[in-house]
């Protein structure tokens, strides 16, 4: 079979990225321009600034990706782009660039769901998704447990009823006056603390659904009350307490999921999968239950175009191409497909 080269573009939030992926698994080249330094001045992503910066970066990122590969756009088999979910203005920058490349070079266009991209990051480099599998999707806008019986077959068996875990990390970081992005900064100071604060266990039942709003609210109230009393908050200990409770809840729900679904494989996807404490706890779970674990390399955990190229490959094989009326969809954060 002839090798398939997919040129992929990702611009759903605050990373502008392009990649060339061979046969859905080999990263030929990858370029990422991040906006973190700009958005940290505002405590979070400002959509209007994000879309403007994507517009400024997209041509340079595409050119850099091609130069790194020593290939030409004519060598590509297809063009793939993230179309949902994300910030609408940001999505449109990548979509219009992908459309232009597809039209000029007469290459088929593939629309990729950003969250499915995170899942298929588990096929990059030395990783390979094994079916059937359970998947844990953890990001700023999503927290789901999914069941995959085969390629591109998704069944959501558990979902957050309110905040996603990444969203909770960011909100707690703001309460503790930590810089954006909140997740890595919470994890960083938590390493120097102990889980000494007593916090409620979220969704303490036998369902596979999750909830983090109560945990978030309890911390906001705790910080407010302590300040009212003139007491100093130990930020490291509170960060450690939050992270311990939140991730323990993920692990507990995964235990329940493995009791209900007879699978020996687990994949982890989404930006929060870069969290080292989560990685260690999941490894303990998988070792205890003899589960095969797949977690992407760190570079593929946060937003990047390599994962979009990997997710586009099965669609290419099925010839699931789209027309030039493709538009961006911000979509409901609770649903991945």
C-alpha positions as CSV (number, residue, x, y, z in Angstrom):
1,X,0.0,0.0,0.0
2,X,1.2,3.5,-0.9
3,X,2.3,5.6,2.1
4,X,-0.2,8.2,3.2
5,X,1.0,11.7,4.2
6,X,-1.5,14.0,5.9
7,X,-0.8,17.6,6.4
8,X,-2.8,18.7,9.5
9,X,-3.7,22.0,11.1
10,X,-4.8,22.7,14.6
11,X,-6.0,26.1,15.9
12,X,-8.9,25.5,18.3
13,X,-7.6,27.5,21.2
14,X,-4.3,29.2,21.9
15,X,-1.9,27.0,19.9
16,X,-1.3,27.4,16.2
17,X,0.1,24.1,14.9
18,X,0.9,22.2,11.7
19,X,2.2,18.7,11.2
20,X,2.9,16.0,8.6
21,X,1.9,12.5,9.7
22,X,2.8,9.4,7.8
23,X,0.3,6.5,7.9
24,X,-1.5,7.8,10.9
25,X,1.4,7.2,13.3
26,X,4.8,8.6,12.3
27,X,5.4,12.3,12.9
28,X,7.5,13.6,10.0
29,X,7.4,17.2,11.2
30,X,5.6,19.3,13.8
31,X,5.4,23.0,14.4
32,X,3.7,24.8,17.3
33,X,3.3,28.5,18.1
34,X,2.0,29.1,21.5
35,X,0.2,32.1,22.9
36,X,0.5,31.3,26.6
37,X,2.8,34.3,27.4
38,X,0.2,36.7,26.0
39,X,-2.9,35.2,27.6
40,X,-1.3,34.8,31.1
41,X,-1.4,38.6,31.3
42,X,-5.2,38.2,31.4
43,X,-5.5,35.1,33.5
44,X,-7.0,33.0,30.7
45,X,-7.5,32.9,26.9
46,X,-9.1,36.0,25.4
47,X,-10.9,34.7,22.2
48,X,-10.5,37.9,20.2
49,X,-6.7,38.0,20.9
50,X,-6.4,34.3,20.2
51,X,-7.9,34.5,16.7
52,X,-5.8,37.5,15.8
53,X,-2.6,35.8,16.9
54,X,-3.6,32.6,14.9
55,X,-4.0,34.9,11.8
56,X,-0.5,36.3,12.4
57,X,1.1,32.9,13.0
58,X,-0.6,30.4,10.6
59,X,1.5,31.1,7.5
60,X,4.8,31.0,9.4
61,X,3.8,27.7,11.1
62,X,2.8,26.1,7.9
63,X,6.0,27.1,6.1
64,X,8.1,26.0,9.1
65,X,6.4,22.6,9.1
66,X,7.1,22.1,5.4
67,X,10.7,23.2,5.7
68,X,11.4,20.8,8.6
69,X,10.0,17.9,6.6
70,X,12.1,18.4,3.4
71,X,8.8,17.6,1.5
72,X,6.5,19.6,-0.7
73,X,2.7,20.2,-0.3
74,X,2.4,18.3,-3.6
75,X,3.6,15.2,-1.7
76,X,0.6,15.3,0.7
77,X,-2.2,12.8,0.4
78,X,-4.8,15.0,2.1
79,X,-5.2,18.1,4.3
80,X,-6.8,17.7,7.7
81,X,-8.0,20.4,10.1
82,X,-9.7,20.8,13.5
83,X,-13.3,22.0,13.0
84,X,-14.8,21.4,16.5
85,X,-14.9,22.0,19.4
86,X,-13.1,25.2,20.2
87,X,-13.1,29.0,20.0
88,X,-15.0,29.8,16.8
89,X,-12.7,32.6,15.7
90,X,-9.6,30.5,16.3
91,X,-11.1,27.4,14.5
92,X,-11.9,29.5,11.4
93,X,-8.3,30.6,11.0
94,X,-7.2,27.0,10.7
95,X,-10.2,25.9,8.6
96,X,-9.7,28.7,6.0
97,X,-6.0,27.9,5.7
98,X,-6.7,24.2,5.2
99,X,-9.4,25.0,2.6
100,X,-7.0,27.2,0.7
101,X,-4.2,24.6,0.7
102,X,-6.7,21.9,-0.3
103,X,-8.0,24.0,-3.2
104,X,-4.7,25.2,-4.5
105,X,-3.0,21.7,-4.4
106,X,-6.2,19.7,-5.3
107,X,-6.0,17.6,-2.1
108,X,-9.0,16.1,-0.3
109,X,-10.0,17.9,2.9
110,X,-10.7,16.0,6.2
111,X,-12.5,17.5,9.1
112,X,-11.3,16.3,12.5
113,X,-12.9,16.6,16.0
114,X,-10.4,18.1,18.4
115,X,-11.2,15.6,21.2
116,X,-10.9,12.6,18.9
117,X,-7.6,14.1,18.0
118,X,-6.5,13.8,21.6
119,X,-7.6,10.2,21.7
120,X,-5.7,9.3,18.5
121,X,-2.5,10.9,19.9
122,X,-2.2,7.4,21.4
123,X,-1.4,6.1,18.0
124,X,1.6,8.3,17.5
125,X,5.2,7.1,17.5
126,X,5.6,4.0,19.6
127,X,2.0,3.9,20.9
128,X,-0.9,1.9,19.5
129,X,-4.5,1.9,20.5
130,X,-5.7,-1.7,21.3
131,X,-9.3,-2.6,21.1
132,X,-11.6,-2.9,22.9
133,X,-10.5,-0.2,25.3
134,X,-11.7,2.3,27.9
135,X,-10.6,5.9,27.4
136,X,-10.3,8.7,29.9
137,X,-10.6,12.1,28.3
138,X,-9.4,14.9,30.6
139,X,-9.1,18.5,29.3
140,X,-10.1,22.0,30.0
141,X,-13.5,21.5,28.5
142,X,-14.1,17.8,28.8
143,X,-14.0,14.9,31.2
144,X,-15.4,11.7,29.9
145,X,-15.0,8.0,30.2
146,X,-15.5,6.3,26.9
147,X,-15.7,2.8,25.6
148,X,-14.2,2.0,22.2
149,X,-15.0,-1.5,20.7
150,X,-13.2,-0.7,17.4
151,X,-11.7,2.2,15.4
152,X,-13.7,5.4,15.5
153,X,-16.4,3.9,17.6
154,X,-17.2,5.9,20.7
155,X,-19.6,5.3,23.5
156,X,-19.6,7.8,26.4
157,X,-20.2,5.8,29.5
158,X,-19.4,8.5,32.0
159,X,-19.3,12.3,31.8
160,X,-18.9,15.3,34.0
161,X,-22.2,16.8,35.0
162,X,-20.7,20.3,35.3
163,X,-17.1,21.5,35.3
164,X,-14.4,19.6,33.4
165,X,-11.4,18.7,35.5
166,X,-9.1,21.0,33.6
167,X,-11.6,23.8,34.1
168,X,-11.6,23.2,37.8
169,X,-7.8,23.3,37.9
170,X,-7.9,26.7,36.1
171,X,-10.6,28.1,38.5
172,X,-8.8,26.9,41.6
173,X,-5.6,28.4,40.3
174,X,-7.3,31.8,40.0
175,X,-8.6,31.5,43.5
176,X,-5.0,30.9,44.7
177,X,-3.7,33.8,42.6
178,X,-1.6,31.5,40.3
179,X,-0.8,32.4,36.7
180,X,-2.5,31.0,33.6
181,X,-2.4,28.2,32.6
182,X,-3.7,27.0,36.0
183,X,-3.2,23.2,35.7
184,X,0.6,23.1,35.5
185,X,0.9,25.8,38.2
186,X,-1.4,23.9,40.6
187,X,0.6,20.7,40.0
188,X,3.9,22.6,40.5
189,X,3.0,24.1,43.9
190,X,1.2,20.9,45.0
191,X,4.5,19.0,44.9
192,X,5.7,21.1,47.8
193,X,2.5,20.6,49.9
194,X,0.5,18.0,51.7
195,X,-3.2,17.2,51.4
196,X,-4.0,18.6,54.9
197,X,-7.3,20.3,54.0
198,X,-10.5,18.3,54.4
199,X,-12.5,18.6,51.1
200,X,-15.7,16.9,50.0
201,X,-15.5,13.8,47.7
202,X,-17.3,14.7,44.5
203,X,-20.0,12.4,43.1
204,X,-19.4,9.8,45.8
205,X,-21.7,7.1,44.2
206,X,-21.5,4.1,42.0
207,X,-22.3,5.9,38.7
208,X,-19.6,6.6,36.1
209,X,-20.5,10.3,36.0
210,X,-18.3,12.9,37.6
211,X,-18.7,16.3,39.1
212,X,-16.2,18.9,40.1
213,X,-18.3,22.0,40.8
214,X,-18.9,21.1,44.5
215,X,-15.2,20.6,45.0
216,X,-14.5,23.9,43.4
217,X,-17.1,25.7,45.4
218,X,-15.9,24.3,48.7
219,X,-12.4,25.6,48.0
220,X,-13.7,29.0,47.0
221,X,-15.8,29.2,50.2
222,X,-12.8,27.9,52.3
223,X,-10.5,30.6,50.9
224,X,-13.1,33.3,51.4
225,X,-13.8,32.3,55.0
226,X,-10.2,32.1,56.0
227,X,-9.5,35.5,54.5
228,X,-12.5,36.9,56.5
229,X,-11.0,35.5,59.7
230,X,-7.6,36.9,58.9
231,X,-6.1,33.4,58.5
232,X,-3.4,32.7,55.9
233,X,-4.0,30.0,53.4
234,X,-1.3,27.4,52.8
235,X,-1.5,27.4,49.0
236,X,0.8,24.4,48.5
237,X,-1.3,22.3,50.9
238,X,-4.6,23.4,49.5
239,X,-3.4,22.7,45.9
240,X,-2.2,19.3,47.0
241,X,-5.6,18.7,48.8
242,X,-7.5,19.7,45.7
243,X,-5.4,17.6,43.3
244,X,-5.5,14.6,45.5
245,X,-9.3,14.6,45.8
246,X,-9.9,15.4,42.1
247,X,-7.6,12.7,40.7
248,X,-8.7,10.1,43.4
249,X,-12.2,10.6,42.0
250,X,-11.0,9.9,38.5
251,X,-9.2,6.7,39.6
252,X,-12.3,5.6,41.6
253,X,-14.5,6.0,38.6
254,X,-12.1,4.1,36.4
255,X,-12.1,1.2,38.9
256,X,-15.9,1.1,38.6
257,X,-15.7,1.3,34.8
258,X,-13.4,-1.7,34.7
259,X,-15.8,-3.6,36.9
260,X,-18.6,-3.0,34.4
261,X,-16.6,-3.4,31.1
262,X,-14.4,-6.4,30.5
263,X,-11.5,-4.8,28.8
264,X,-7.7,-4.9,29.5
265,X,-6.8,-1.6,27.9
266,X,-6.9,2.0,29.0
267,X,-6.0,5.1,27.0
268,X,-5.7,8.6,28.4
269,X,-6.3,11.7,26.3
270,X,-6.5,15.5,26.7
271,X,-4.3,18.3,28.1
272,X,-4.7,17.2,31.7
273,X,-3.0,13.9,30.7
274,X,0.3,15.8,31.0
275,X,-0.2,16.0,34.8
276,X,2.5,13.8,36.3
277,X,0.4,13.0,39.5
278,X,-2.4,11.8,37.3
279,X,0.0,9.7,35.3
280,X,1.5,8.1,38.4
281,X,-1.9,7.3,39.9
282,X,-3.2,5.8,36.6
283,X,-0.1,3.6,36.3
284,X,-0.7,2.3,39.9
285,X,-4.3,1.5,38.9
286,X,-3.3,-0.3,35.7
287,X,-0.5,-2.3,37.5
288,X,-3.0,-3.3,40.2
289,X,-5.6,-4.5,37.6
290,X,-3.1,-5.8,34.9
291,X,-4.4,-3.3,32.4
292,X,-2.4,-2.2,29.3
293,X,-2.0,1.6,29.6
294,X,-1.5,4.1,26.7
295,X,-0.6,7.7,27.4
296,X,0.8,10.0,24.7
297,X,4.2,11.6,25.0
298,X,4.1,14.9,26.7
299,X,4.4,16.9,23.5
300,X,1.3,15.2,22.2
301,X,-0.8,15.8,25.3
302,X,-1.4,19.5,24.9
303,X,-3.0,20.9,21.7
304,X,-1.0,20.0,18.6
305,X,-1.5,19.2,14.9
306,X,0.2,15.7,15.1
307,X,-2.8,14.3,16.9
308,X,-5.1,15.8,14.2
309,X,-3.2,14.0,11.5
310,X,-3.3,10.8,13.4
311,X,-7.1,11.1,13.8
312,X,-7.5,11.9,10.2
313,X,-5.9,8.8,8.9
314,X,-8.8,6.4,9.5
315,X,-11.1,8.9,7.9
316,X,-8.8,9.1,4.9
317,X,-8.9,5.3,4.5
318,X,-12.7,5.5,4.6
319,X,-12.6,8.4,2.1
320,X,-14.6,10.6,4.5
321,X,-13.8,13.9,2.9
322,X,-15.6,17.2,3.3
323,X,-16.5,20.1,0.9
324,X,-15.4,23.7,1.1
325,X,-18.5,24.7,3.0
326,X,-16.9,23.3,6.1
327,X,-17.4,25.7,9.1
328,X,-16.2,25.8,12.6
329,X,-18.5,24.5,15.4
330,X,-17.8,25.6,19.1
331,X,-20.3,22.9,20.2
332,X,-21.6,21.7,23.6
333,X,-18.6,20.9,25.8
334,X,-20.1,17.7,27.2
335,X,-20.0,15.9,23.9
336,X,-16.9,14.7,22.1
337,X,-18.5,13.6,18.8
